[in-house]
Amino acid sequence: MNLVYLNLMTLMMMVVSLSTNAQTDENQTTEMVQNDKTKIELTDSIESVTSGQLKTITKFPSKFVTSRRVQVWLPDGYSKKLKYAVLYMHDGQMLFDASVTWNKQEWQVDEVASSLIAKQKTKPFIVVAIDNGGDDHRHSDYFPEKPFLSLTKQQQQIAYNQRRNSQQKVFENSVASDNYLKFLVEELKPYIDAHFSVLTDKQNTAIMGSSMGGLISMYAMFEYPHVFGAAACLSTHWPGVFFSDNNPIPDAFNQYMAKGLANLSGNRIYFDYGDQTLDAMYPPLQKRVDEIFSQYDNTLWVSKFFPGEEHSERSWAKRLDIPMQFVFSSEAR
């Protein structure tokens, strides 16, 4: 058991070490827009996509979180004469171009989304990819705040004392996911709604992520069920930290969700998990989550197990079509 734990810890230290650097090209086309008296520069991305086009805001300004890159993927044939659904995705560094990611893997978002739209398996949609805030902020931005605050002060301190390695803590800053969600809902979404040809209602607004990104996607929908009509949570990191024995965090998440189910109205949620590398921690925890959702409308949620799959962009790319179809099925137009 100790060997498995050490192996999982070693792998996770690799997985969470995401690159946050973005570059700009002087030859890119540029559009200047105003956002609350702050200029936002929208350029062509330096990242390569197989289909569609990728626009970049190198540093989206915010009063709630550290400024970060936001990329907007538009499908082939994008037209202002049409209206598109919007999928917000976390860990934007890892979604489109494996040549610039730290582990040379990607989600293949543009390939999968383009194929689904072309085959009319989903309604047409765009993807808003939000970079994480780097190792100093990722865990703090993505850890659901209200469940964390429900822990005792001693339990919170134990979590804050956890380390990835001798040089780095799990939490380099205090949990601040409520502010991250304010950034999404009060700053980023209004910008997207105003500058792209999109549908703005909750039925056409979804959110997706993996690992800690799965946690914040769940939390976003529970906190703003009137904004996000669907959430997709892949390989959700229910432990919250990286130890399992006497860990109170999964129970805190479960109690939060059990209480919050009553506030959902037609909201849809997707869960999945594998059983290799870090995902080996998830099967028993996801089963407890499934028990909670058994009290919810069974047409509005799904939990899928992928035996043999690991905690990696490669694995998530292999099954990305499934959650994309779940949140934006063409039958739900």
C-alpha positions as CSV (number, residue, x, y, z in Angstrom):
1,M,0.0,0.0,0.0
2,N,2.9,2.4,0.8
3,L,4.5,1.7,-2.5
4,V,1.3,2.4,-4.4
5,Y,0.9,5.6,-2.5
6,L,4.4,6.7,-3.3
7,N,4.0,5.9,-6.9
8,L,0.8,7.9,-7.0
9,M,2.4,10.8,-5.3
10,T,5.3,10.8,-7.8
11,L,3.0,10.7,-10.8
12,M,0.8,13.5,-9.4
13,M,3.8,15.7,-9.0
14,M,4.4,15.3,-12.7
15,V,0.8,15.7,-13.7
16,V,0.2,19.0,-11.7
17,S,3.4,20.6,-12.9
18,L,1.7,22.4,-15.7
19,S,3.3,25.1,-17.8
20,T,1.6,28.5,-17.6
21,N,3.7,30.4,-20.0
22,A,2.2,31.9,-23.1
23,Q,4.0,33.8,-25.9
24,T,2.8,36.3,-28.5
25,D,3.7,36.8,-32.1
26,E,4.2,40.3,-33.6
27,N,2.6,39.2,-36.8
28,Q,-0.7,38.1,-35.2
29,T,-3.9,39.9,-36.1
30,T,-5.0,42.0,-33.2
31,E,-8.4,43.3,-32.1
32,M,-8.6,45.8,-29.2
33,V,-11.7,45.8,-27.1
34,Q,-12.7,47.6,-23.9
35,N,-13.6,45.6,-20.7
36,D,-14.5,47.7,-17.7
37,K,-12.2,50.5,-18.9
38,T,-9.3,48.0,-19.4
39,K,-8.0,47.2,-22.8
40,I,-8.1,43.5,-23.8
41,E,-6.0,42.4,-26.7
42,L,-7.5,39.5,-28.7
43,T,-5.0,37.9,-31.1
44,D,-4.5,34.8,-33.1
45,S,-3.0,32.0,-30.9
46,I,0.5,30.8,-31.4
47,E,-0.8,27.3,-30.6
48,S,-1.6,25.0,-33.5
49,V,-5.0,23.5,-34.0
50,T,-6.1,21.0,-36.6
51,S,-9.4,22.6,-37.3
52,G,-11.2,25.8,-36.5
53,Q,-9.4,28.8,-35.2
54,L,-7.9,29.7,-31.8
55,K,-8.0,33.3,-30.4
56,T,-6.0,34.4,-27.4
57,I,-6.2,37.0,-24.7
58,T,-2.7,36.7,-23.2
59,K,-3.6,38.3,-19.8
60,F,-7.3,38.6,-19.1
61,P,-7.6,41.2,-16.3
62,S,-9.5,40.4,-13.2
63,K,-10.2,41.9,-9.8
64,F,-10.8,38.4,-8.4
65,V,-7.9,36.3,-9.5
66,T,-4.4,36.7,-11.0
67,S,-4.5,37.6,-14.6
68,R,-4.2,34.7,-16.9
69,R,-4.4,33.6,-20.5
70,V,-7.8,32.8,-22.0
71,Q,-8.1,31.1,-25.4
72,V,-11.3,30.9,-27.5
73,W,-11.7,28.1,-30.0
74,L,-14.1,28.7,-32.8
75,P,-15.2,25.9,-35.1
76,D,-14.8,25.8,-38.8
77,G,-17.4,28.0,-40.5
78,Y,-17.9,30.1,-37.4
79,S,-20.3,32.9,-38.4
80,K,-21.8,35.8,-36.6
81,K,-25.1,35.0,-38.3
82,L,-25.4,31.9,-36.1
83,K,-25.5,31.5,-32.3
84,Y,-23.3,28.9,-30.6
85,A,-23.3,27.2,-27.2
86,V,-20.3,27.8,-25.0
87,L,-18.1,25.2,-23.2
88,Y,-15.8,26.6,-20.5
89,M,-12.8,24.4,-19.8
90,H,-10.1,24.6,-17.1
91,D,-6.3,24.0,-17.5
92,G,-6.4,25.7,-20.8
93,Q,-2.6,25.1,-21.3
94,M,-3.2,21.4,-22.0
95,L,-6.2,21.4,-24.4
96,F,-5.0,22.0,-27.9
97,D,-1.4,21.6,-28.9
98,A,0.8,18.8,-27.5
99,S,4.0,20.5,-28.9
100,V,3.8,23.2,-26.2
101,T,2.6,21.2,-23.2
102,W,5.0,20.0,-20.4
103,N,4.3,16.3,-21.0
104,K,3.7,16.5,-24.8
105,Q,0.1,15.4,-24.4
106,E,-3.2,17.3,-25.1
107,W,-6.9,16.8,-24.8
108,Q,-7.4,17.1,-28.6
109,V,-10.3,19.5,-28.0
110,D,-10.3,21.0,-31.5
111,E,-10.2,17.6,-33.2
112,V,-13.0,16.0,-31.1
113,A,-15.3,19.0,-31.0
114,S,-15.0,19.6,-34.8
115,S,-15.8,15.9,-35.5
116,L,-18.9,16.0,-33.2
117,I,-20.2,19.2,-34.7
118,A,-19.6,18.1,-38.3
119,K,-21.5,14.8,-37.7
120,Q,-24.2,16.8,-35.9
121,K,-23.7,14.7,-32.8
122,T,-23.7,18.0,-30.8
123,K,-25.1,21.4,-31.3
124,P,-22.5,23.9,-32.6
125,F,-20.4,25.3,-29.8
126,I,-17.3,27.2,-29.0
127,V,-14.7,26.5,-26.3
128,V,-13.4,29.0,-23.8
129,A,-10.1,27.6,-22.4
130,I,-8.9,29.2,-19.2
131,D,-5.3,28.7,-18.2
132,N,-4.8,27.7,-14.6
133,G,-2.9,30.1,-12.4
134,G,0.2,28.0,-12.2
135,D,1.4,25.9,-9.3
136,D,1.0,28.9,-6.9
137,H,-2.7,29.2,-7.5
138,R,-4.1,26.1,-9.2
139,H,-5.0,24.1,-6.2
140,S,-6.3,27.2,-4.3
141,D,-8.4,28.3,-7.3
142,Y,-9.9,24.9,-8.0
143,F,-10.6,23.5,-4.5
144,P,-14.3,24.1,-3.6
145,E,-14.3,26.7,-1.0
146,K,-17.5,26.1,1.0
147,P,-16.7,22.4,1.6
148,F,-13.3,23.4,2.7
149,L,-14.7,25.9,5.2
150,S,-17.0,23.2,6.6
151,L,-13.8,21.4,7.8
152,T,-12.6,22.1,11.3
153,K,-9.8,24.6,11.7
154,Q,-7.5,21.7,12.6
155,Q,-8.5,19.7,9.4
156,Q,-8.0,22.8,7.3
157,Q,-4.5,23.3,8.7
158,I,-3.6,19.6,8.1
159,A,-4.6,20.2,4.4
160,Y,-2.6,23.4,4.2
161,N,0.4,21.6,5.6
162,Q,0.4,19.0,2.9
163,R,3.4,19.0,0.5
164,R,3.9,17.9,-3.1
165,N,7.6,17.6,-2.4
166,S,10.3,19.1,-0.1
167,Q,10.2,22.4,-2.1
168,Q,6.5,22.9,-2.7
169,K,3.3,22.8,-0.7
170,V,0.0,21.5,-2.2
171,F,-1.6,24.9,-1.3
172,E,0.7,27.8,-1.9
173,N,-2.2,30.2,-1.2
174,S,-5.4,30.0,0.8
175,V,-8.4,28.4,-0.9
176,A,-10.0,31.0,-3.1
177,S,-12.3,29.2,-5.5
178,D,-15.3,31.5,-4.8
179,N,-13.3,34.3,-6.3
180,Y,-12.3,32.1,-9.2
181,L,-16.0,31.5,-9.9
182,K,-16.7,35.2,-9.7
183,F,-14.0,35.7,-12.3
184,L,-15.8,33.2,-14.6
185,V,-19.3,34.5,-14.0
186,E,-18.9,38.2,-13.5
187,E,-16.0,39.0,-15.7
188,L,-15.2,36.3,-18.3
189,K,-18.7,35.2,-19.3
190,P,-20.0,38.8,-19.9
191,Y,-17.0,39.4,-22.1
192,I,-17.6,36.2,-24.1
193,D,-21.3,37.0,-24.4
194,A,-20.6,40.5,-25.7
195,H,-17.8,39.7,-28.2
196,F,-18.8,36.3,-29.7
197,S,-21.9,35.1,-31.3
198,V,-23.2,32.8,-28.5
199,L,-26.3,31.7,-26.7
200,T,-26.2,33.0,-23.2
201,D,-28.7,30.9,-21.3
202,K,-27.8,28.0,-19.0
203,Q,-29.0,25.3,-21.4
204,N,-26.3,26.4,-23.7
205,T,-23.5,27.0,-21.2
206,A,-21.5,24.2,-19.8
207,I,-18.2,23.7,-17.8
208,M,-15.7,20.9,-17.9
209,G,-12.4,19.9,-16.3
210,S,-10.4,17.0,-15.0
211,S,-8.9,16.1,-11.6
212,M,-9.0,19.4,-9.6
213,G,-10.7,20.8,-12.7
214,G,-13.4,18.2,-12.2
215,L,-13.9,19.5,-8.7
216,I,-14.2,23.1,-9.7
217,S,-16.6,22.2,-12.5
218,M,-18.9,20.5,-10.1
219,Y,-18.6,23.4,-7.7
220,A,-19.4,26.0,-10.4
221,M,-22.6,24.3,-11.3
222,F,-23.7,23.9,-7.7
223,E,-22.9,27.5,-6.9
224,Y,-24.3,28.9,-10.1
225,P,-27.0,26.5,-11.4
226,H,-28.7,29.4,-13.2
227,V,-25.5,30.0,-15.2
228,F,-24.1,26.6,-15.9
229,G,-26.7,24.1,-17.2
230,A,-24.2,21.2,-17.4
231,A,-20.9,20.2,-15.9
232,A,-18.5,17.4,-16.9
233,C,-16.1,16.1,-14.3
234,L,-13.4,13.7,-15.6
235,S,-11.2,11.8,-13.1
236,T,-12.5,14.1,-10.3
237,H,-9.9,14.4,-7.5
238,W,-12.3,13.6,-4.7
239,P,-9.4,13.3,-2.1
240,G,-8.7,17.0,-2.5
241,V,-5.2,16.4,-1.3
242,F,-2.9,13.3,-1.7
243,F,-3.6,11.1,1.3
244,S,-6.5,8.8,1.8
245,D,-6.3,7.5,5.4
246,N,-8.5,9.5,7.8
247,N,-9.1,12.1,5.1
248,P,-12.3,14.1,5.9
249,I,-12.3,16.0,2.6
250,P,-14.4,13.5,0.5
251,D,-17.1,13.5,3.2
252,A,-17.1,17.3,3.1
253,F,-17.7,17.3,-0.7
254,N,-20.4,14.6,-0.3
255,Q,-22.3,16.6,2.3
256,Y,-22.1,19.7,0.2
257,M,-23.5,18.0,-2.8
258,A,-26.2,16.1,-0.9
259,K,-27.4,19.4,0.5
260,G,-27.1,21.3,-2.8
261,L,-29.0,18.8,-5.0
262,A,-32.3,20.5,-4.1
263,N,-31.0,23.7,-5.7
264,L,-30.5,22.1,-9.1
265,S,-33.3,22.4,-11.7
266,G,-32.7,20.5,-14.9
267,N,-28.9,20.8,-14.5
268,R,-27.0,17.9,-15.9
269,I,-23.7,16.4,-14.6
270,Y,-21.2,13.9,-16.0
271,F,-18.6,12.0,-14.0
272,D,-16.0,9.5,-15.1
273,Y,-12.9,7.8,-13.7
274,G,-10.2,5.2,-14.5
275,D,-8.3,2.9,-12.2
276,Q,-4.6,3.5,-13.0
277,T,-2.0,5.9,-11.7
278,L,-3.7,8.7,-9.6
279,D,-7.1,7.4,-10.8
280,A,-6.6,4.3,-8.7
281,M,-7.7,6.4,-5.7
282,Y,-11.1,7.3,-7.3
283,P,-13.3,4.2,-7.7
284,P,-14.5,3.9,-4.1
285,L,-14.9,7.6,-3.7
286,Q,-16.8,8.0,-7.0
287,K,-19.2,5.2,-5.8
288,R,-20.0,7.3,-2.8
289,V,-20.8,10.2,-5.0
290,D,-23.0,8.0,-7.2
291,E,-25.0,7.0,-4.1
292,I,-25.7,10.7,-3.5
293,F,-26.8,11.3,-7.1
294,S,-29.1,8.2,-7.0
295,Q,-31.5,10.7,-5.3
296,Y,-31.3,12.9,-8.4
297,D,-33.2,12.5,-11.7
298,N,-31.4,9.6,-13.3
299,T,-31.8,11.2,-16.8
300,L,-29.7,14.2,-15.7
301,W,-26.5,12.5,-14.5
302,V,-24.2,9.8,-15.5
303,S,-21.1,8.1,-14.0
304,K,-18.8,6.1,-16.3
305,F,-15.9,3.8,-15.3
306,F,-13.1,3.3,-17.8
307,P,-11.0,0.3,-16.6
308,G,-7.3,0.5,-17.4
309,E,-7.3,4.2,-18.0
310,E,-4.9,6.5,-16.3
311,H,-4.8,10.1,-15.0
312,S,-3.5,11.8,-18.1
313,E,-4.5,14.1,-21.0
314,R,-4.0,11.1,-23.3
315,S,-6.8,9.2,-21.5
316,W,-9.1,12.1,-21.3
317,A,-8.7,12.7,-25.0
318,K,-9.7,9.1,-25.8
319,R,-13.1,9.6,-24.2
320,L,-13.7,13.3,-24.6
321,D,-16.4,12.8,-27.2
322,I,-18.6,11.2,-24.5
323,P,-18.8,14.2,-22.1
324,M,-19.0,16.7,-25.0
325,Q,-22.1,14.8,-26.3
326,F,-23.5,14.6,-22.8
327,V,-23.4,18.4,-22.2
328,F,-24.3,19.5,-25.8
329,S,-26.3,16.7,-27.3
330,S,-27.8,17.7,-30.7
331,E,-31.1,16.3,-29.4
332,A,-31.2,18.9,-26.7
333,R,-31.4,21.9,-29.1
